[in-house]
Amino acid sequence: MMRPEPEKNICFVSLGCDKNLVDTEMMLGLLQEAGFGLTYDEAEADIIVVNTCCFIGDAKEESIQTILEMAKYKEPENGRCRSLVVTGCLAERYREEVLTEMPEVDAIIGTTAFDKIVEVIRSLENPEPEEPVAASDEAEGKTKAFRDVSAKPVSVKDRVLTTGGHYAFLKIAEGCSKCCTYCIIPKVRGRYRSVPMEDLLLQAKLLAARGVKELILVAQETTLYGVDLYGKKSLPELLRRLSEIPGIFWIRLQYCYPEELTDELIETMRDLPKVCHYLDIPIQHASDRILKRMGRRTTRADITERIRQLRERIPDIVLRTTLISGFPGETEEDHQELLDFVNEMEFDRLGVFAYSQEEDTPAAAMPDQIPEEVKLTRRDEIMELQQDIAFDKAESQVGRELVVMVEGTLPDNGVYACRTYMDAPGVDGYLFLESEENLMTGDLVRVKVTGAAEYDLVGEQIP
């Protein structure tokens, strides 16, 4: 029996973080299940959905520009788009502004109402549905769907993977309750809410059955998983149960706040073979004065001690962190302290953001805002120091034997691009491998590292 033709072709543009990408994949799954067709060609789309980000100013600007670019496909000479839908953080934070100032947009959906995507889109085709699920804005004739941001997160059992199928992000919690002074996330995404463990295990089993070999656990903060549901930090238990799923070979942890790392979590990482010895611990700064102004709940001494413990107990662990340069009130002395800390800690992976003054955050109203050129200069100084550290770290891997995951090929060079356990997709480097075998994306191969090229490695396959 032939499948019926899709109702409409829908094109998604997903911006921002990997947590946003999970929401996109879940919405795609709901739409596909409802009979809609999916396309990557904006010109062939009847409906275009932009899942937006507004974490910092650059992300906000990118979201706005993308919405305007997608609106051009509503013009007959450019495409056949009939409806433009905006979802995600920008829609949540600036719902009224989007409704009133962007006439190109036909519907907006908040961050906790993404499960309403099918009904909202159908309401655009049928302006008077029998059971309306979204409120209509009379002035603009637009459709919008929002829940209270404290609502329980929606669990969707299946989704459309956009990562190639060999790895997938598993969002284990929504929102954040930390309320750092520079961050808008608690206001946009709500308080911290863990996804029930049984839901996560079901999702993971479904992903493994579809060929996913690496699970990347994400949340605004993964270390607090389970506190709200089970009265305790339950990430170690979740890792143990995920490790029991056949077909999953790697489990990677991201976004672990240093003050929330427990001895149990460190020991669990050390003892479970499937859990990558890789940890993303965003620390933001090293000056106690600036950390306090940021609303962070740790000190330089605490961070240093936790890193020492991690490296002592898991000698081959790879540590990634992110920093903010030019936070309000940051002096040259504070900046120098951060440089000294980076030099002392020798992080394997490190990224730096110039501070973005976000409205409705306490930091935005602080005195002593730093000039933009100073923020960027300080950012560049940190990255220049880290570059030398990273290149030395890469050189130190030469001669080591590792298992790598094939990501794809570089046909012009005749080599495979692979990732080691030390490399998260999209943010870290690659190991480039020459092989006479016909390798497939997602294959796991044992290699010997034979060289280093700046941030990347070169290797040869071990027979």
C-alpha positions as CSV (number, residue, x, y, z in Angstrom):
1,M,0.0,0.0,0.0
2,M,1.4,3.4,-1.1
3,R,1.9,6.1,1.5
4,P,-0.3,9.2,0.9
5,E,1.4,12.3,-0.4
6,P,2.6,14.6,2.4
7,E,0.1,17.4,3.4
8,K,2.7,20.2,3.1
9,N,6.5,20.5,2.8
10,I,8.1,22.0,5.9
11,C,11.6,23.4,6.2
12,F,13.2,23.9,9.6
13,V,16.1,26.2,10.5
14,S,17.5,25.5,13.9
15,L,19.7,28.1,15.6
16,G,21.6,28.2,18.9
17,C,22.6,25.4,21.2
18,D,22.3,21.6,21.0
19,K,19.5,21.8,23.5
20,N,17.6,23.8,21.0
21,L,18.4,21.2,18.4
22,V,16.8,18.5,20.4
23,D,13.6,20.6,20.4
24,T,13.8,21.0,16.7
25,E,14.3,17.2,16.2
26,M,11.3,16.5,18.4
27,M,9.1,19.0,16.4
28,L,10.2,17.4,13.2
29,G,9.2,14.0,14.5
30,L,5.8,15.3,15.4
31,L,5.3,16.9,12.0
32,Q,6.5,13.8,10.1
33,E,4.2,11.6,12.2
34,A,1.3,13.9,11.3
35,G,1.9,13.4,7.6
36,F,3.9,16.6,6.7
37,G,6.8,16.3,4.3
38,L,10.2,17.6,5.3
39,T,12.6,19.5,3.0
40,Y,16.0,21.2,3.3
41,D,15.2,23.5,0.4
42,E,13.6,26.7,1.6
43,A,12.4,27.5,-2.0
44,E,10.3,24.2,-1.9
45,A,8.8,24.7,1.5
46,D,5.2,25.5,2.0
47,I,5.9,26.3,5.7
48,I,9.2,27.5,7.2
49,V,9.9,27.2,10.9
50,V,12.8,29.1,12.5
51,N,13.8,27.8,16.0
52,T,15.5,30.8,17.5
53,C,18.1,31.6,20.1
54,C,18.6,34.8,22.1
55,F,21.2,33.8,24.7
56,I,23.6,36.7,23.8
57,G,23.3,39.7,21.5
58,D,25.0,38.0,18.5
59,A,22.6,35.0,18.7
60,K,19.6,37.4,18.9
61,E,20.8,39.3,15.8
62,E,21.3,36.0,13.9
63,S,17.8,34.9,14.8
64,I,16.3,38.2,13.6
65,Q,18.3,38.1,10.3
66,T,17.4,34.5,9.7
67,I,13.7,35.2,10.2
68,L,13.9,38.1,7.6
69,E,15.9,35.9,5.2
70,M,13.3,33.1,5.4
71,A,10.5,35.7,4.9
72,K,11.8,36.3,1.4
73,Y,10.6,32.8,0.4
74,K,7.0,34.1,0.9
75,E,7.5,36.2,-2.2
76,P,6.3,34.3,-5.3
77,E,9.5,34.9,-7.3
78,N,11.6,33.3,-4.5
79,G,9.6,30.4,-3.2
80,R,6.2,29.1,-2.3
81,C,6.1,29.6,1.4
82,R,2.7,30.4,2.8
83,S,3.4,30.5,6.5
84,L,6.5,31.5,8.6
85,V,6.6,30.2,12.2
86,V,9.0,31.3,14.8
87,T,9.7,29.1,17.8
88,G,12.3,28.9,20.6
89,C,14.0,31.4,23.0
90,L,13.5,34.6,20.9
91,A,9.8,33.8,20.5
92,E,9.5,33.2,24.3
93,R,11.4,36.3,25.3
94,Y,10.1,38.7,22.8
95,R,6.7,37.3,22.0
96,E,4.8,40.6,21.8
97,E,7.6,42.4,19.8
98,V,7.7,39.5,17.3
99,L,3.9,39.7,16.9
100,T,3.7,43.4,16.5
101,E,7.0,44.3,14.7
102,M,7.5,41.4,12.3
103,P,4.4,41.2,10.0
104,E,6.2,38.5,8.0
105,V,5.7,36.0,10.9
106,D,2.4,34.1,11.0
107,A,2.8,32.2,14.2
108,I,5.1,32.0,17.3
109,I,5.5,29.1,19.7
110,G,7.2,29.4,23.1
111,T,9.9,27.1,24.5
112,T,7.7,24.9,26.5
113,A,4.9,24.5,24.0
114,F,6.8,23.0,21.1
115,D,4.5,19.9,21.2
116,K,1.8,22.2,19.8
117,I,3.6,22.6,16.5
118,V,1.2,20.4,14.5
119,E,-1.9,22.1,15.8
120,V,-0.5,25.6,15.3
121,I,0.5,24.9,11.8
122,R,-2.8,23.3,10.9
123,S,-4.6,26.3,12.5
124,L,-2.8,28.5,9.9
125,E,-4.4,26.6,7.1
126,N,-7.8,26.5,8.9
127,P,-8.3,29.9,10.7
128,E,-11.4,28.6,12.5
129,P,-10.5,25.1,13.9
130,E,-13.1,23.3,15.9
131,E,-10.9,23.2,19.0
132,P,-8.4,26.0,18.9
133,V,-5.2,25.3,20.7
134,A,-3.5,28.6,20.3
135,A,-4.7,32.1,21.0
136,S,-5.1,34.4,18.0
137,D,-3.7,37.9,18.1
138,E,-6.6,40.0,16.7
139,A,-4.4,42.9,15.8
140,E,-2.1,40.9,13.6
141,G,-4.2,37.8,12.9
142,K,-1.3,35.7,14.1
143,T,-1.3,32.5,16.0
144,K,0.7,31.9,19.2
145,A,1.1,29.1,21.7
146,F,2.7,29.4,25.1
147,R,2.8,27.7,28.4
148,D,3.9,28.9,31.7
149,V,7.7,28.4,31.7
150,S,7.5,26.4,34.9
151,A,5.5,23.7,33.1
152,K,6.7,20.1,33.0
153,P,8.9,19.4,30.0
154,V,7.3,17.4,27.2
155,S,8.7,13.9,26.6
156,V,8.6,12.9,22.9
157,K,9.5,9.2,22.4
158,D,10.8,9.6,18.8
159,R,12.3,12.3,16.7
160,V,14.0,13.1,13.4
161,L,17.7,13.0,13.8
162,T,19.7,15.7,12.1
163,T,23.1,14.6,13.3
164,G,23.8,11.8,10.8
165,G,22.3,9.1,13.0
166,H,25.5,7.8,14.7
167,Y,25.3,10.2,17.6
168,A,22.4,12.1,19.3
169,F,21.9,14.6,22.0
170,L,19.8,13.5,25.0
171,K,18.3,16.5,26.8
172,I,18.0,15.4,30.4
173,A,16.6,18.5,31.9
174,E,15.0,21.8,31.0
175,G,15.6,25.3,32.4
176,C,17.9,26.5,35.1
177,S,17.6,27.7,38.7
178,K,21.1,29.1,39.1
179,C,20.2,32.7,38.1
180,C,23.7,33.9,37.2
181,T,23.6,37.7,36.9
182,Y,24.6,37.7,33.2
183,C,22.1,35.0,32.0
184,I,18.6,35.2,30.7
185,I,17.9,31.5,30.5
186,P,15.9,31.1,33.8
187,K,13.5,33.8,32.5
188,V,13.2,32.3,29.1
189,R,13.3,28.5,29.9
190,G,12.1,28.5,33.5
191,R,13.3,26.8,36.6
192,Y,15.2,23.5,36.5
193,R,13.1,20.5,35.6
194,S,14.5,17.0,35.1
195,V,13.1,14.7,32.5
196,P,11.9,11.4,34.2
197,M,14.5,8.7,34.0
198,E,12.2,6.2,32.5
199,D,11.5,8.6,29.7
200,L,15.2,9.1,29.0
201,L,15.9,5.4,29.0
202,L,13.1,4.8,26.5
203,Q,14.4,7.6,24.3
204,A,17.9,6.1,24.5
205,K,16.7,2.6,23.6
206,L,14.8,3.9,20.6
207,L,17.9,5.9,19.5
208,A,20.2,2.8,19.9
209,A,17.7,0.7,17.9
210,R,18.1,3.3,15.1
211,G,21.9,3.0,15.0
212,V,22.9,5.8,17.5
213,K,26.2,4.8,19.0
214,E,27.0,7.9,21.1
215,L,24.7,9.7,23.5
216,I,25.6,13.3,24.5
217,L,23.9,14.3,27.7
218,V,22.9,17.9,27.7
219,A,21.0,20.4,29.9
220,Q,21.6,23.9,31.1
221,E,23.4,22.0,33.9
222,T,23.6,18.2,33.9
223,T,25.0,17.7,37.3
224,L,21.8,18.6,39.1
225,Y,19.8,16.0,37.3
226,G,17.1,14.3,39.4
227,V,17.2,16.7,42.4
228,D,13.7,18.0,41.7
229,L,12.2,14.5,40.9
230,Y,14.1,12.2,43.2
231,G,15.4,14.4,46.0
232,K,19.1,13.7,45.1
233,K,21.6,14.1,42.4
234,S,20.8,11.1,40.2
235,L,23.2,11.6,37.2
236,P,25.4,8.7,38.3
237,E,22.4,6.3,38.4
238,L,21.3,7.6,35.0
239,L,24.7,6.9,33.6
240,R,24.7,3.4,35.0
241,R,21.4,2.6,33.5
242,L,22.2,4.1,30.1
243,S,25.4,2.1,30.0
244,E,23.3,-1.1,30.1
245,I,21.7,-0.3,26.7
246,P,23.1,-2.5,23.9
247,G,24.4,-0.6,20.9
248,I,25.5,2.5,22.9
249,F,29.3,2.7,22.9
250,W,30.0,6.2,24.1
251,I,28.2,8.4,26.6
252,R,29.4,12.0,26.8
253,L,28.7,14.6,29.5
254,Q,28.4,18.3,28.9
255,Y,27.7,21.4,31.0
256,C,28.7,20.2,34.5
257,Y,29.1,23.0,37.0
258,P,32.3,22.4,39.0
259,E,30.6,23.1,42.4
260,E,28.0,20.4,41.7
261,L,30.5,17.6,40.8
262,T,30.3,14.8,43.4
263,D,32.8,12.1,44.3
264,E,30.1,9.6,43.2
265,L,29.9,11.1,39.7
266,I,33.7,11.2,39.3
267,E,33.9,7.5,40.4
268,T,31.0,6.6,38.1
269,M,32.8,8.2,35.1
270,R,36.0,6.4,36.0
271,D,34.4,3.0,36.4
272,L,31.9,2.8,33.5
273,P,33.7,1.9,30.2
274,K,31.1,3.6,28.0
275,V,31.3,7.0,29.7
276,C,33.9,9.1,27.9
277,H,36.6,10.6,30.0
278,Y,35.5,14.0,28.8
279,L,33.9,16.7,30.9
280,D,32.6,20.2,29.9
281,I,32.8,22.4,33.0
282,P,31.9,26.0,32.3
283,I,33.6,28.1,34.9
284,Q,33.3,31.6,33.3
285,H,36.1,33.2,35.3
286,A,38.8,32.7,38.0
287,S,38.8,36.0,39.9
288,D,36.8,35.5,43.1
289,R,35.6,39.1,42.9
290,I,34.2,38.6,39.4
291,L,32.8,35.2,40.2
292,K,30.8,36.7,43.0
293,R,29.5,39.5,40.8
294,M,28.5,36.9,38.2
295,G,26.4,35.1,40.9
296,R,28.5,32.0,40.6
297,R,28.7,29.7,43.6
298,T,32.3,28.8,43.6
299,T,35.8,30.2,44.0
300,R,39.1,29.9,42.2
301,A,40.4,27.6,45.0
302,D,37.3,25.4,44.7
303,I,37.7,25.1,41.0
304,T,41.4,24.3,41.2
305,E,40.8,21.6,43.8
306,R,38.0,20.0,41.8
307,I,40.2,19.9,38.6
308,R,43.0,18.4,40.6
309,Q,40.7,15.7,41.9
310,L,39.4,15.0,38.4
311,R,42.9,14.6,36.9
312,E,44.1,12.5,39.9
313,R,41.2,10.0,39.7
314,I,40.8,10.0,35.9
315,P,44.3,10.6,34.6
316,D,43.3,10.6,30.9
317,I,40.3,12.9,31.3
318,V,39.9,15.8,28.9
319,L,38.5,19.0,30.3
320,R,36.7,21.7,28.3
321,T,35.6,25.0,29.7
322,T,34.1,28.4,28.7
323,L,35.0,31.8,29.9
324,I,33.6,35.3,29.7
325,S,35.9,38.3,29.1
326,G,35.1,41.8,30.0
327,F,32.4,41.3,32.6
328,P,31.2,44.5,34.2
329,G,33.8,45.8,36.7
330,E,36.6,43.4,35.4
331,T,39.9,45.2,36.0
332,E,43.2,44.5,34.3
333,E,44.2,42.7,37.5
334,D,41.1,40.4,37.2
335,H,42.0,39.7,33.6
336,Q,45.6,38.9,34.4
337,E,44.4,36.5,37.2
338,L,42.2,34.7,34.6
339,L,45.2,34.5,32.2
340,D,47.4,33.1,35.0
341,F,44.6,30.5,35.8
342,V,44.3,29.4,32.2
343,N,48.1,29.0,32.0
344,E,48.1,27.1,35.3
345,M,45.2,24.7,34.6
346,E,46.1,24.0,30.9
347,F,42.6,23.1,29.8
348,D,42.5,20.7,26.9
349,R,39.6,22.6,25.3
350,L,38.6,26.2,25.9
351,G,36.3,28.8,24.5
352,V,35.9,32.5,25.4
353,F,32.9,34.8,24.9
354,A,33.1,38.6,25.1
355,Y,30.5,39.6,27.7
356,S,27.2,40.5,26.1
357,Q,25.0,43.0,28.0
358,E,21.6,41.4,28.0
359,E,18.6,43.4,29.0
360,D,16.6,42.2,32.0
361,T,19.6,40.7,33.6
362,P,21.2,42.1,36.8
363,A,24.6,42.4,35.1
364,A,23.2,44.7,32.4
365,A,22.5,47.3,35.1
366,M,25.9,47.1,36.8
367,P,28.2,50.1,36.7
368,D,31.6,49.9,35.1
369,Q,30.6,48.3,31.8
370,I,33.7,47.4,29.8
371,P,34.2,49.0,26.4
372,E,33.7,46.5,23.5
373,E,37.2,46.8,22.2
374,V,38.6,46.0,25.6
375,K,36.4,42.9,25.9
376,L,37.6,41.7,22.5
377,T,41.2,42.4,23.2
378,R,41.0,40.4,26.5
379,R,39.2,37.6,24.7
380,D,41.9,37.4,22.1
381,E,44.7,37.4,24.6
382,I,43.1,34.4,26.4
383,M,42.6,32.5,23.1
384,E,46.2,33.2,22.0
385,L,47.4,31.7,25.3
386,Q,45.1,28.7,24.9
387,Q,46.2,28.1,21.4
388,D,49.7,27.4,22.5
389,I,48.4,25.1,25.2
390,A,46.1,23.3,22.8
391,F,48.8,22.7,20.2
392,D,51.1,21.3,22.9
393,K,48.3,19.0,24.1
394,A,47.8,17.7,20.5
395,E,51.5,17.0,20.1
396,S,51.5,15.0,23.4
397,Q,49.0,12.5,21.8
398,V,51.5,11.3,19.2
399,G,52.2,7.6,19.7
400,R,48.9,6.9,21.6
401,E,46.5,4.2,20.5
402,L,42.8,5.2,20.5
403,V,39.4,4.1,19.3
404,V,37.9,6.7,17.0
405,M,34.4,7.2,15.5
406,V,34.3,7.9,11.8
407,E,32.5,11.2,11.0
408,G,32.8,11.2,7.2
409,T,35.3,11.5,4.3
410,L,37.3,14.2,2.7
411,P,37.2,12.9,-0.9
412,D,39.7,15.4,-2.3
413,N,42.2,14.3,0.3
414,G,41.4,10.6,0.4
415,V,41.1,10.6,4.2
416,Y,38.4,10.0,6.8
417,A,37.5,12.6,9.4
418,C,37.1,10.9,12.8
419,R,36.5,11.9,16.5
420,T,38.2,10.5,19.5
421,Y,36.7,10.4,23.0
422,M,38.4,13.7,23.5
423,D,36.3,15.5,20.8
424,A,32.7,16.5,21.1
425,P,31.0,17.0,17.7
426,G,30.8,20.6,16.4
427,V,33.1,22.1,19.0
428,D,36.3,20.1,19.1
429,G,38.8,18.9,16.5
430,Y,39.2,15.8,14.4
431,L,41.6,12.9,13.8
432,F,42.3,12.5,10.1
433,L,42.8,8.9,9.1
434,E,44.0,7.2,5.9
435,S,42.6,3.8,5.4
436,E,42.3,1.3,2.6
437,E,39.1,0.0,4.1
438,N,35.7,1.3,3.0
439,L,34.7,2.8,6.3
440,M,31.2,4.1,7.1
441,T,30.1,7.0,9.2
442,G,29.7,5.8,12.8
443,D,32.2,3.0,12.5
444,L,34.5,2.6,15.4
445,V,38.2,2.0,14.4
446,R,41.4,1.5,16.4
447,V,44.1,3.9,15.4
448,K,47.6,5.0,16.3
449,V,48.2,8.8,16.5
450,T,51.1,9.6,14.1
451,G,51.1,13.3,14.1
452,A,49.4,16.6,15.1
453,A,48.3,19.5,13.0
454,E,47.4,22.4,15.3
455,Y,44.1,21.4,17.0
456,D,43.7,18.2,15.0
457,L,45.4,14.8,15.0
458,V,46.6,12.5,12.2
459,G,46.6,8.7,12.6
460,E,46.9,5.3,11.0
461,Q,44.6,2.3,11.4
462,I,45.8,-0.5,13.5
463,P,45.2,-3.8,11.7
